[in-house]
Each structure stands twice: as structure tokens, then as C-alpha cells.
């Protein structure tokens, strides 16, 4: 199984050596099947020299290239360019799997092996990204803990056999893997200022591709408050560090009810030729006629594609302080939301 890793780099001379050292020390994978591609986004530091020295020590391991520096950094543009570099250099021997990471990130020693194993079962895998402890962010820690628990409830309400527990709710380009066939099917990363990773995974679900949120595939990334692109993790961390008072979150009952709609839609798709009951219930719940739902189901590739197309995004109409939402979450059970 050929594996390529695409990493966009913008002035990361401090973090880049740690990433490259971790990639060179990967276990459980044939090094001959691994290629690393670094895309330097108009860097002004010593990153290119660091990469050159690395590839001199590890010949035939991959390559690096440079694009012109843009006035405003764009995570989507840089990540797509990094992936394009892989496709360009591997035109006659394309990889089976494309992994993406960031230059301020350090993968666990079994990161690649875990990704390869997960991608034997699914089309896309979103790994678990831990932040380093250089910056103390207790509010962010509390929010992440809450969202982890909410996601656990989601998977108890709407279980997926290809995304088994222990799962997690996160998607990030610092720790993402995809089959190359799926990447090409989706047309690759979009050149968004930020959020290109979540956009790719969202489109994968709409296309009916299987997405797993894997805790086995782990990396650790920077918790710095000054990032390279607007709208990224650093911006989110800085915003939370500056907030006064508790974060406000969606009412957990509303979120869980939406998960119940997903489960009902999935069930309706699987029994669509046997009964009208689930169609009527689903139509009543989301405000769409049962016959229209049948039409959507007939055009959907599978249950996941149907869920994404048929169940509208639930507007966040109610919110609570995080501590109240957390206490309320403790009282919710999956049985309350099985419609």
C-alpha cells in the first residue's frame, strides 16, 4: 500500500524538524512505501534548508517545492497545493492513501500504520489531535470535554458500524487521511481561507463516503495563539482565551433531538420498501412530505448520503452556558430520542 503525506508549510522552521523526525521514525509501515511532500507557501525562514537536509539524509523519501507567497495566507489554497504536488509527482505511481498534516504537528509513532488500518474499512479517517500544554486554556478544555461527551451520546442515539466507539467529534487537516480514489471523487480540497478540512469531510458524507473518527490515529499539535491563516485553530484558541464568562453552547436537548432525526432517517432508508410508518414519522419531524423523502432516498448512494441530504441542518435557536449544558447532558439518555 503506497502512502503519501502532504504538508503545507509557512514559516515553520521551529516545528518542522520535529514533524520530519516523527515521520522518519514511524513504526509498523514499510518505509519504502512512504513518501513525504512539503509545500512551502512562500516561506521567509530556513524551512527549505531544513527540508533539503532531511531529504539528503533520506533519499527517495519524497520532495519539497515552493509556491509564491500570497499577501494573505489561505489554509485551503496551501493544503490543496500540497495535495496537488503529490498527484503531480506521483502521476505514474499514485499512492493508495493520502494523509495530511501540519508543520507544527508531531504524529505518534504508529500514526501512519493506524491510518492505513482504518482506511481498509472506510474512505476517510479523521484522526484525534491533542494540543500541547504550552498554553493554559481551561475554558477550551472544558468545552472540548463537553463536546466529546455530546458526541458519545450522538453515537449511542445514531450508531454507525464503520465509526465505532471510542469515536470523537473532531476534524482537522493536521490529522486527516483519505483514499486517493475518494479524494479524486470529491475534487480535492477547496481553496477556502479556512475550514477546508471540514468542508472536504462534509462533502464526503454528502457523497455517501464512509467517514471514521479514529482515536488510534493520534498527533499532537501546537496550542499557539498566533496562527498562519485566519479562522484556524489559533484564532479559535485566542478568541476563547480572551472571552469573559462561560462559553455559550447549543442546548444539548436540541442537539440530541437532531441526532434522533438522523437515526430515524437512517432507519427509514433501510426499510424504505417495507413500511410507511418511518417515512411519516420522519416527514413530520423535519417538515418534508414522505413522498419527497422517498424521492431523495432513491437518488442517495446510501443511508449516510440520504441523512445528509434529507435532514436539514438544525438551526441553533436555544443556547446555554457551558456548565448548565454539561449538567443537563448528564440527564439525557438515548432512549429519549428514539422517535
C-alpha positions as CSV (number, residue, x, y, z in Angstrom):
1,X,0.0,0.0,0.0
2,X,1.6,3.3,-1.2
3,X,1.1,6.2,1.2
4,X,1.8,9.9,0.6
5,X,1.8,12.6,3.2
6,X,1.1,16.2,2.1
7,X,2.1,19.0,4.4
8,X,1.7,22.8,3.7
9,X,4.4,24.8,5.3
10,X,4.5,28.6,6.0
11,X,7.4,29.9,8.2
12,X,7.6,26.8,10.5
13,X,11.4,26.3,11.0
14,X,10.9,25.7,14.7
15,X,8.3,22.9,14.3
16,X,9.3,21.3,11.0
17,X,12.3,19.3,12.3
18,X,10.0,17.7,15.0
19,X,7.5,16.7,12.3
20,X,10.1,15.3,10.0
21,X,11.8,13.4,12.8
22,X,8.5,11.8,13.8
23,X,7.7,10.8,10.2
24,X,11.1,9.2,9.8
25,X,10.6,7.2,13.0
26,X,7.2,5.7,12.0
27,X,6.7,2.1,13.1
28,X,4.6,-0.7,11.5
29,X,4.8,0.6,8.0
30,X,7.2,-0.2,5.2
31,X,9.3,2.9,4.7
32,X,9.8,2.2,1.1
33,X,6.0,2.6,0.6
34,X,6.0,6.1,2.2
35,X,6.5,9.5,0.5
36,X,6.6,12.9,2.2
37,X,5.7,16.1,0.2
38,X,6.3,19.5,1.7
39,X,4.7,22.5,0.0
40,X,6.4,25.8,1.1
41,X,4.0,28.6,1.0
42,X,6.4,31.4,0.2
43,X,8.4,30.9,3.4
44,X,10.9,33.6,4.5
45,X,12.7,31.4,7.2
46,X,15.0,28.4,7.0
47,X,12.3,25.9,6.3
48,X,13.5,25.0,2.8
49,X,17.1,24.4,4.0
50,X,15.7,22.1,6.8
51,X,13.7,20.1,4.2
52,X,16.7,19.9,1.8
53,X,18.9,18.5,4.6
54,X,16.2,16.0,5.6
55,X,15.7,14.6,2.0
56,X,19.5,14.4,1.6
57,X,19.6,12.1,4.7
58,X,16.5,10.2,3.5
59,X,16.8,9.9,-0.3
60,X,13.8,8.8,-2.3
61,X,11.6,9.5,0.6
62,X,9.8,12.5,-1.0
63,X,10.3,16.0,-2.1
64,X,9.6,19.7,-1.4
65,X,8.5,22.5,-3.6
66,X,7.8,26.2,-3.2
67,X,4.9,28.4,-4.3
68,X,4.8,32.2,-4.4
69,X,3.9,33.8,-1.2
70,X,0.4,35.4,-1.1
71,X,-0.5,38.6,0.6
72,X,-3.0,36.7,2.8
73,X,-2.4,33.1,3.9
74,X,-5.1,30.6,2.9
75,X,-5.2,27.2,4.5
76,X,-7.3,25.8,1.8
77,X,-5.1,27.0,-1.0
78,X,-2.0,25.8,0.7
79,X,-3.4,22.4,1.6
80,X,-4.8,21.8,-1.9
81,X,-1.4,22.9,-3.4
82,X,0.3,20.3,-1.2
83,X,-2.0,17.6,-2.3
84,X,-1.6,18.7,-5.9
85,X,2.2,18.3,-5.5
86,X,1.6,14.7,-4.5
87,X,-0.5,14.0,-7.5
88,X,1.9,15.7,-9.8
89,X,5.0,13.9,-8.6
90,X,3.2,10.5,-8.4
91,X,1.4,10.7,-11.7
92,X,2.8,7.3,-12.9
93,X,2.7,5.6,-9.5
94,X,-0.1,7.2,-7.5
95,X,-0.5,6.4,-3.8
96,X,-3.4,4.4,-2.4
97,X,-3.7,6.8,0.6
98,X,-3.2,10.5,1.0
99,X,-2.5,11.8,4.6
100,X,-2.3,15.4,5.5
101,X,-0.7,17.1,8.5
102,X,0.7,20.5,9.5
103,X,4.3,21.5,10.1
104,X,3.7,22.3,13.8
105,X,2.4,18.8,14.4
106,X,4.1,15.7,15.8
107,X,2.4,12.3,14.9
108,X,2.6,9.3,17.2
109,X,4.9,6.6,16.1
110,X,2.1,4.4,14.8
111,X,0.2,7.3,13.1
112,X,0.7,6.0,9.6
113,X,0.1,2.4,10.5
114,X,-3.1,3.3,12.3
115,X,-4.4,5.4,9.4
116,X,-3.6,2.6,6.9
117,X,-5.5,0.1,9.0
118,X,-8.6,2.4,9.4
119,X,-8.6,3.2,5.7
120,X,-9.0,-0.5,4.9
121,X,-12.5,-0.1,6.3
122,X,-13.6,3.4,5.4
123,X,-12.9,6.1,2.8
124,X,-11.9,9.0,5.1
125,X,-10.4,8.9,8.5
126,X,-10.3,12.0,10.8
127,X,-7.7,11.3,13.5
128,X,-7.5,12.6,17.0
129,X,-5.5,15.8,17.5
130,X,-4.3,16.7,21.0
131,X,-3.0,20.1,21.8
132,X,0.3,20.7,23.6
133,X,0.2,22.1,27.1
134,X,2.3,25.2,26.4
135,X,-0.7,27.5,26.7
136,X,-3.2,27.0,29.6
137,X,-6.8,27.1,28.2
138,X,-9.2,25.8,30.9
139,X,-12.3,27.1,29.1
140,X,-11.3,25.4,25.9
141,X,-10.5,22.2,27.8
142,X,-14.0,22.3,29.4
143,X,-15.7,22.9,26.0
144,X,-13.8,20.1,24.4
145,X,-14.7,17.7,27.2
146,X,-18.4,18.7,26.8
147,X,-18.3,18.2,23.0
148,X,-16.7,14.8,23.4
149,X,-19.5,13.7,25.8
150,X,-22.1,15.1,23.4
151,X,-20.6,13.2,20.5
152,X,-20.6,10.0,22.6
153,X,-24.4,10.5,23.2
154,X,-24.8,11.1,19.4
155,X,-23.2,7.7,18.6
156,X,-25.4,6.0,21.1
157,X,-28.5,7.6,19.5
158,X,-27.4,7.2,15.9
159,X,-24.7,4.4,15.8
160,X,-22.6,3.7,12.8
161,X,-20.9,0.4,12.4
162,X,-17.9,1.9,10.5
163,X,-17.4,4.6,13.1
164,X,-17.3,2.6,16.3
165,X,-16.7,3.7,19.9
166,X,-14.5,5.2,21.1
167,X,-15.1,7.9,18.5
168,X,-14.6,11.7,18.7
169,X,-16.2,14.8,17.1
170,X,-13.1,16.5,15.6
171,X,-11.9,17.1,12.0
172,X,-8.6,18.8,11.2
173,X,-6.2,18.9,8.4
174,X,-3.4,18.3,10.9
175,X,-4.6,14.7,11.1
176,X,-6.6,13.5,8.1
177,X,-6.5,10.6,5.8
178,X,-8.3,9.7,2.7
179,X,-8.2,7.1,-0.1
180,X,-6.9,8.7,-3.2
181,X,-9.9,7.4,-5.2
182,X,-12.2,9.3,-2.7
183,X,-10.1,12.4,-2.9
184,X,-10.4,12.5,-6.6
185,X,-14.1,11.7,-6.5
186,X,-14.6,14.8,-4.3
187,X,-12.4,17.1,-6.4
188,X,-9.9,17.7,-3.6
189,X,-9.6,20.4,-1.0
190,X,-11.4,23.7,-1.9
191,X,-9.3,26.8,-1.8
192,X,-11.0,28.2,1.3
193,X,-9.4,30.7,3.7
194,X,-10.0,28.2,6.5
195,X,-12.2,25.1,7.1
196,X,-11.1,23.3,4.0
197,X,-10.7,20.1,6.1
198,X,-14.2,20.2,7.5
199,X,-15.6,21.1,4.1
200,X,-13.9,18.0,2.5
201,X,-15.3,15.7,5.1
202,X,-18.8,17.2,4.9
203,X,-18.8,16.7,1.1
204,X,-17.6,13.1,1.6
205,X,-20.7,12.4,3.7
206,X,-23.0,14.0,1.2
207,X,-21.5,11.7,-1.4
208,X,-22.1,8.7,0.8
209,X,-18.5,8.0,1.6
210,X,-17.7,6.3,4.9
211,X,-16.0,8.6,7.5
212,X,-14.4,7.3,10.7
213,X,-13.3,9.5,13.6
214,X,-10.4,7.4,14.9
215,X,-8.7,7.8,18.3
216,X,-5.9,5.4,17.3
217,X,-4.6,7.8,14.7
218,X,-3.1,10.5,17.0
219,X,-1.0,13.6,16.7
220,X,-0.1,16.5,19.0
221,X,-0.2,20.0,17.6
222,X,0.6,23.5,18.8
223,X,-1.6,25.5,21.1
224,X,-0.1,28.8,20.0
225,X,-2.4,31.8,19.8
226,X,-0.9,33.3,16.7
227,X,-1.5,31.2,13.6
228,X,-0.7,31.4,9.9
229,X,-4.2,31.7,8.5
230,X,-7.4,33.4,9.6
231,X,-10.1,31.3,11.0
232,X,-7.9,28.4,12.0
233,X,-7.2,26.7,15.4
234,X,-5.0,29.5,16.7
235,X,-7.8,32.1,16.1
236,X,-10.3,29.9,17.9
237,X,-7.9,29.4,20.8
238,X,-7.1,33.1,21.0
239,X,-10.8,34.1,20.9
240,X,-11.6,31.7,23.7
241,X,-8.7,32.9,25.8
242,X,-10.0,36.5,25.5
243,X,-13.7,35.7,26.3
244,X,-15.2,36.9,29.5
245,X,-17.5,34.5,31.2
246,X,-18.6,31.0,30.2
247,X,-18.9,29.9,26.6
248,X,-22.4,29.5,25.3
249,X,-23.3,26.2,23.5
250,X,-26.3,24.8,21.7
251,X,-28.9,23.4,24.0
252,X,-28.0,19.7,24.4
253,X,-31.6,18.6,24.1
254,X,-31.9,20.3,20.7
255,X,-28.6,18.7,19.5
256,X,-29.7,15.2,20.7
257,X,-33.1,15.6,19.1
258,X,-31.3,16.2,15.8
259,X,-29.3,13.0,16.3
260,X,-32.6,11.2,16.8
261,X,-33.8,12.6,13.4
262,X,-30.6,11.2,11.8
263,X,-31.2,7.8,13.3
264,X,-34.8,7.8,12.1
265,X,-33.8,8.9,8.6
266,X,-31.2,6.1,8.5
267,X,-33.8,3.5,9.6
268,X,-36.3,4.8,7.1
269,X,-33.7,4.4,4.3
270,X,-33.0,0.8,5.2
271,X,-36.7,-0.2,5.4
272,X,-38.0,2.0,2.7
273,X,-39.6,-0.9,0.8
274,X,-41.4,-2.4,3.8
275,X,-43.3,0.3,5.7
276,X,-44.7,3.8,5.5
277,X,-44.5,4.4,9.2
278,X,-40.9,5.6,9.5
279,X,-41.4,7.9,6.4
280,X,-44.4,9.5,8.0
281,X,-42.6,10.0,11.3
282,X,-39.6,11.4,9.6
283,X,-41.6,13.7,7.4
284,X,-43.5,15.0,10.4
285,X,-40.3,15.6,12.4
286,X,-38.4,17.5,9.7
287,X,-41.3,19.1,7.8
288,X,-40.8,17.2,4.5
289,X,-43.6,15.1,2.8
290,X,-43.0,11.4,2.9
291,X,-43.1,11.1,-0.9
292,X,-40.4,13.7,-1.3
293,X,-38.3,11.8,1.2
294,X,-38.7,8.7,-0.9
295,X,-37.5,10.5,-4.0
296,X,-34.4,11.8,-2.1
297,X,-33.8,8.2,-0.9
298,X,-34.0,6.9,-4.4
299,X,-31.2,9.2,-5.5
300,X,-29.0,8.7,-2.5
301,X,-26.0,6.4,-2.7
302,X,-26.5,5.0,0.7
303,X,-28.0,5.8,4.1
304,X,-25.4,8.4,5.1
305,X,-25.9,10.3,1.8
306,X,-29.7,10.2,2.5
307,X,-29.3,11.5,6.0
308,X,-27.1,14.4,4.8
309,X,-29.5,15.3,2.0
310,X,-32.8,14.7,3.7
311,X,-32.4,16.1,7.2
312,X,-31.9,19.9,7.2
313,X,-29.3,21.4,9.4
314,X,-31.0,22.3,12.6
315,X,-30.8,26.0,13.4
316,X,-29.4,26.8,16.8
317,X,-32.3,28.6,18.4
318,X,-31.5,27.9,22.1
319,X,-28.2,28.1,23.9
320,X,-27.0,27.6,27.5
321,X,-23.9,28.4,29.5
322,X,-21.5,25.5,29.2
323,X,-21.7,24.5,32.9
324,X,-25.6,24.3,32.7
325,X,-25.4,22.4,29.4
326,X,-22.9,20.0,30.8
327,X,-25.1,19.3,33.8
328,X,-28.2,18.8,31.6
329,X,-26.2,16.4,29.3
330,X,-25.8,14.1,32.3
331,X,-29.5,13.6,32.5
332,X,-30.1,12.7,28.8
333,X,-30.4,9.1,27.6
334,X,-30.5,7.7,24.1
335,X,-34.0,6.3,24.7
336,X,-35.4,9.8,25.0
337,X,-34.6,10.5,21.3
338,X,-35.6,7.3,19.6
339,X,-38.6,8.5,17.6
